[in-house]
């Protein structure tokens, strides 16, 4: 076996994608891993510009040469790539320039690893944290909903979010067997990078009944749903306007608490995207969180209206041992005191309305199951400075 054939076999056996291009980005060689990753055969990419798979290839090539000038390899440069079906992939490339005798005829070697799954995990975590924080800080449903739509879009990299409800805004629950709801869009958030004025205008005028359109199907099934390309979904009212606006993938989830449904949230992306089951599962949980938040606000408003009060709560938590003293054996009443009680009381009294403040040892005990935000140091009488945290919510 010749040395060249041996090296070709080594290259083809690599688990990472490998491409070789000319100094202007024309593809000269790719291995089997690259073909599988991008969905192209070798014949389809040889002598083609690398822009067939990399969105912003010129920026990458210039950066590679800048590092080469200083005799440095270009490591773990994250680039958005496209498969043959135009699906987005985030690839971490390590690149180097292979010098030749004639200057200006150098080759560039790219070794890439797909880190899309890692990106999706990070996006899901940041989305969950952001929504939990919004729900913990918002004083009303009307203030929370626009922030939720924006946060989901921005954290996941989607372009447009909608809220559909059968009521004027949101809050009137509909039980499981109701099939007479008429869904209307009552809130929209969209990214500035897309032009969706006509799509929005049509959306404001559109209504859906249960089982009709994506909002209607989510409503009747009480489950999150995903559409890889909305333009092929058969929605006679909005598929064509979506295509004209450049929108493709869509998903949505119900705002659901047990058998009561309050609304449906729907999101759109400019890209065709394969179904993400883990994302849908998380969104189902977020829908339940939102429903619980809405019902809690309804209960607070009802209490305040009925009692002519403005109910606000602070909660403080500390973890530790306590001393218990029985006061009355007949009624079995008892008293608690000790350092733990005193510190917990300080966490409450020096907390912020609408928040749960905890000590550092409480944070360490619960951080694997709950989301926290570090507040910093506060002065606690008799203890000096203590680091405290706000409990934001439960992890999904």
C-alpha positions in Angstrom: 0.0 0.0 0.0 1.4 3.4 -1.0 1.8 6.1 1.6 -0.9 8.3 0.0 -3.4 5.5 0.1 -2.5 4.8 3.7 -3.1 8.4 4.6 -6.4 8.5 2.8 -7.6 5.5 4.8 -6.5 7.2 8.0 -8.4 10.4 7.1 -11.5 8.5 6.2 -11.5 6.6 9.5 -11.4 9.8 11.6 -14.5 10.3 13.7 -14.4 14.1 13.2 -15.3 15.8 10.0 -12.2 16.8 7.9 -12.1 19.1 4.9 -9.3 20.4 2.8 -9.8 23.6 0.8 -7.7 25.9 -1.4 -6.8 29.3 0.1 -9.9 30.8 -1.5 -12.2 28.2 0.0 -12.7 25.7 -2.8 -13.2 22.2 -1.4 -10.5 19.7 -2.5 -11.0 16.8 -0.1 -13.4 15.6 2.6 -13.7 12.4 4.6 -16.6 10.1 5.4 -17.4 11.8 8.7 -17.8 15.1 6.8 -20.1 13.5 4.3 -22.3 12.0 7.0 -22.4 15.3 9.0 -23.4 17.5 6.2 -25.4 15.0 4.1 -23.5 15.6 0.9 -21.6 13.0 -1.1 -17.9 13.7 -2.0 -18.9 14.3 -5.7 -21.4 17.0 -4.6 -18.8 19.0 -2.7 -15.5 18.6 -4.5 -14.5 21.9 -6.3 -17.5 23.6 -4.6 -17.0 26.7 -2.4 -17.0 26.0 1.3 -19.8 28.5 1.6 -22.1 25.6 0.5 -21.9 24.4 4.2 -20.6 27.4 6.1 -22.7 30.5 6.4 -20.0 33.1 6.8 -17.0 31.5 5.2 -15.0 34.6 4.4 -14.8 35.7 8.1 -13.5 32.2 9.0 -10.9 32.2 6.2 -9.6 35.6 7.2 -9.4 34.6 10.9 -7.5 31.4 9.9 -4.9 33.4 8.0 -4.5 36.0 10.8 -3.6 33.1 13.2 -1.4 31.5 10.6 0.6 34.8 10.3 1.5 34.5 14.0 2.3 30.8 13.5 -0.8 29.7 15.6 -3.3 27.0 14.9 -6.9 28.1 14.9 -8.6 26.1 17.6 -12.3 25.5 18.4 -13.8 28.3 16.3 -17.5 27.8 16.4 -19.3 28.3 13.1 -22.9 27.9 12.0 -23.0 25.4 9.1 -25.8 24.0 6.9 -26.5 20.5 5.9 -27.8 19.5 2.5 -31.4 19.9 3.8 -30.5 23.4 5.1 -30.6 22.3 8.7 -28.4 24.4 11.0 -25.5 22.8 12.7 -23.0 24.4 15.1 -19.5 23.1 14.4 -16.3 23.7 16.4 -13.5 23.8 13.8 -9.8 23.6 14.4 -8.0 24.9 11.3 -4.5 25.3 10.0 -2.8 26.6 6.8 -0.6 24.1 5.0 2.2 26.0 3.3 3.4 25.3 -0.2 6.5 26.2 -2.1 4.6 28.9 -4.1 3.1 31.5 -1.8 -0.6 32.0 -2.3 -1.3 28.4 -3.2 -1.7 27.2 0.4 -4.3 24.7 1.5 -6.5 25.0 4.6 -7.3 22.0 6.7 -10.5 22.0 8.7 -11.2 19.5 11.4 -14.8 19.9 12.8 -16.9 18.5 15.6 -20.6 18.8 15.8 -21.5 20.6 19.1 -25.2 21.3 18.2 -26.4 19.0 21.0 -24.3 20.9 23.6 -25.6 24.2 22.3 -29.2 23.0 22.6 -28.6 21.8 26.2 -27.2 25.2 27.1 -30.1 27.0 25.4 -32.6 24.9 27.2 -31.0 25.6 30.6 -30.8 29.3 30.0 -34.4 29.4 28.8 -35.6 27.5 31.9 -33.7 29.8 34.2 -35.0 33.0 32.4 -38.6 31.9 32.5 -38.5 30.9 36.2 -36.9 34.3 37.0 -39.6 36.2 35.1 -42.4 34.3 36.9 -40.8 35.0 40.3 -40.4 38.7 39.6 -43.4 39.7 37.6 -46.2 41.5 39.4 -48.9 40.8 36.9 -49.7 38.4 34.0 -49.8 41.1 31.5 -46.2 42.1 32.3 -45.0 38.6 32.4 -46.3 37.2 29.0 -44.4 39.6 26.6 -41.2 38.9 28.6 -41.8 35.2 28.4 -42.3 35.2 24.6 -39.2 37.4 24.1 -37.1 35.3 26.5 -38.0 32.0 24.8 -37.2 33.4 21.3 -33.9 35.0 22.3 -32.6 32.1 24.4 -33.5 29.4 21.8 -32.6 31.5 18.8 -36.2 31.5 17.4 -37.7 34.5 15.6 -41.4 35.0 16.6 -43.6 34.0 19.5 -47.4 34.2 19.9 -50.0 33.7 22.7 -53.4 32.3 21.8 -56.3 32.4 24.2 -60.1 32.1 24.1 -60.5 35.1 26.3 -59.9 38.8 26.1 -56.3 38.3 27.2 -55.6 35.3 29.5 -56.9 33.9 32.7 -60.3 32.3 32.0 -59.8 28.6 32.3 -61.5 26.1 30.0 -62.1 22.5 31.2 -61.0 19.4 29.4 -64.3 18.7 27.6 -64.9 22.2 26.2 -64.8 22.0 22.4 -66.3 25.4 21.7 -63.4 27.7 22.3 -62.4 30.2 19.7 -58.7 31.0 19.9 -57.4 34.5 19.1 -53.8 35.8 19.1 -53.5 38.4 21.9 -49.7 38.9 22.1 -46.8 38.7 19.6 -43.1 39.2 19.9 -40.8 39.1 16.9 -37.1 39.6 16.2 -35.9 42.7 14.4 -34.0 40.6 11.9 -37.2 39.4 10.2 -39.9 41.3 8.3 -43.2 39.9 9.4 -45.6 42.9 9.2 -48.0 41.1 6.8 -47.8 37.9 8.7 -48.6 39.7 11.9 -51.6 41.5 10.3 -53.1 38.2 9.1 -52.4 36.6 12.5 -54.3 39.4 14.4 -57.3 38.7 12.2 -57.2 34.9 12.4 -59.2 32.7 14.7 -58.9 29.0 15.3 -61.2 26.4 16.7 -60.0 23.3 18.5 -58.1 20.9 16.1 -57.7 23.6 13.4 -54.2 25.0 12.8 -51.2 24.5 15.1 -52.8 26.5 18.0 -56.1 24.5 17.6 -54.3 21.1 17.5 -52.3 21.9 20.6 -55.5 23.1 22.3 -57.4 19.9 21.6 -54.5 17.5 22.3 -53.2 19.3 25.4 -49.7 18.4 24.3 -46.7 20.3 22.9 -46.4 19.9 19.1 -43.6 20.4 16.5 -43.7 21.2 12.8 -40.5 20.9 10.8 -41.7 23.3 8.1 -45.0 25.3 8.6 -45.1 26.0 4.9 -45.9 22.3 4.3 -48.4 22.1 7.2 -51.6 22.7 5.2 -52.8 25.6 7.3 -54.8 27.5 4.6 -54.8 30.7 6.7 -51.2 31.2 7.6 -48.9 28.7 5.7 -48.5 31.0 2.7 -48.0 34.2 4.7 -45.5 32.3 6.8 -43.6 31.3 3.7 -43.6 34.8 2.4 -42.2 36.0 5.7 -39.4 33.4 5.5 -40.7 31.4 8.5 -40.4 27.6 8.5 -40.1 25.5 11.7 -42.7 25.9 14.4 -43.5 24.5 17.8 -46.1 25.2 20.5 -47.2 24.1 23.9 -50.4 24.5 26.1 -50.6 26.6 29.2 -52.1 23.8 31.2 -52.7 23.0 34.8 -54.2 19.5 35.4 -57.4 19.5 33.2 -57.6 23.3 32.9 -56.1 25.0 29.8 -55.6 28.8 29.8 -53.9 29.3 26.4 -51.4 28.2 23.8 -47.9 29.6 23.0 -46.5 29.1 19.5 -43.0 29.9 18.2 -41.5 30.2 14.6 -38.0 30.0 13.2 -36.6 31.0 9.8 -34.9 27.7 9.6 -36.2 24.2 8.9 -35.6 22.3 12.2 -35.9 18.7 13.1 -38.1 17.8 16.0 -36.4 18.3 19.4 -38.1 16.0 21.9 -36.2 17.2 24.9 -37.1 20.8 24.1 -40.8 19.9 23.8 -40.7 18.1 27.1 -39.2 21.1 28.8 -41.7 23.4 27.2 -44.6 21.3 28.5 -43.1 21.8 32.0 -42.8 25.6 31.4 -46.4 25.7 30.3 -47.4 24.2 33.6 -45.3 26.8 35.4 -46.9 29.6 33.6 -50.4 28.2 34.3 -49.6 28.0 38.0 -48.3 31.5 38.0 -51.5 32.8 36.4 -53.7 30.9 38.8 -51.6 32.2 41.8 -52.0 35.8 40.5 -55.7 35.3 40.1 -56.0 34.1 43.7 -53.9 37.1 44.9 -56.1 39.6 43.0 -59.3 37.9 44.3 -58.0 38.1 47.9 -56.9 41.7 47.6 -60.2 42.8 46.0 -62.3 40.9 48.5 -60.4 42.2 51.5 -59.4 45.6 50.1 -55.7 44.8 50.7 -52.5 44.5 48.8 -51.0 41.1 49.8 -47.3 40.8 49.4 -45.0 38.2 50.9 -41.3 37.8 51.9 -40.0 34.4 52.8 -36.7 33.5 54.5 -35.1 30.1 54.8 -32.2 28.8 56.8 -31.2 25.2 57.4 -30.0 23.8 60.8 -31.0 22.4 64.2 -33.7 23.9 66.4 -34.7 23.7 70.0 -38.4 22.7 70.6 -40.3 23.4 73.8 -43.7 22.0 74.5 -46.0 24.7 76.0 -49.3 22.8 76.5 -49.6 19.0 76.5 -53.4 19.2 76.3 -53.5 21.2 73.1 -50.0 20.0 72.1 -48.7 23.5 71.3 -45.0 24.1 71.2 -42.4 26.7 70.6 -39.2 26.8 68.4 -36.1 28.9 69.0 -32.4 28.9 68.5 -29.9 30.2 66.0 -31.6 28.6 63.0 -34.9 30.3 63.8 -33.1 33.7 64.3 -31.2 33.5 61.0 -34.3 32.4 59.1 -36.2 35.4 60.5 -33.4 37.7 59.4 -33.6 36.2 55.9 -37.3 37.1 55.8 -37.1 40.6 57.4 -34.1 41.6 55.2 -35.5 40.0 52.1 -37.3 41.5 49.1 -41.1 41.4 48.6 -42.1 38.6 46.3 -38.8 36.7 46.8 -37.5 33.8 48.8 -34.1 34.5 50.4 -32.0 31.7 51.6 -28.6 31.2 53.4 -25.6 29.7 51.8 -26.0 26.3 53.5 -29.6 26.1 52.3 -28.4 26.9 48.8 -25.8 24.1 48.9 -28.4 21.6 50.1 -30.9 22.5 47.3 -28.8 23.7 44.3 -29.1 20.3 42.5 -32.9 20.5 42.5 -33.6 24.2 42.4 -32.5 27.3 40.5 -30.9 30.2 42.5 -29.7 33.7 41.9 -26.9 35.0 44.1 -27.9 38.2 45.9 -24.5 38.8 47.6 -23.6 39.7 51.1 -26.0 41.3 53.6 -25.4 42.4 57.2 -27.1 40.0 59.7 -27.3 41.1 63.3 -25.1 39.1 65.5 -23.6 37.2 62.6 -21.9 39.9 60.5 -21.9 39.6 56.7 -23.6 36.5 55.2 -23.8 35.5 51.5 -27.5 34.9 50.5 -29.3 33.7 47.5 -32.8 34.1 46.0 -34.6 30.8 45.3 -35.9 31.2 41.7 -37.7 27.9 41.1 -37.5 24.2 40.6 -35.3 22.7 37.9 -37.1 20.8 35.1 
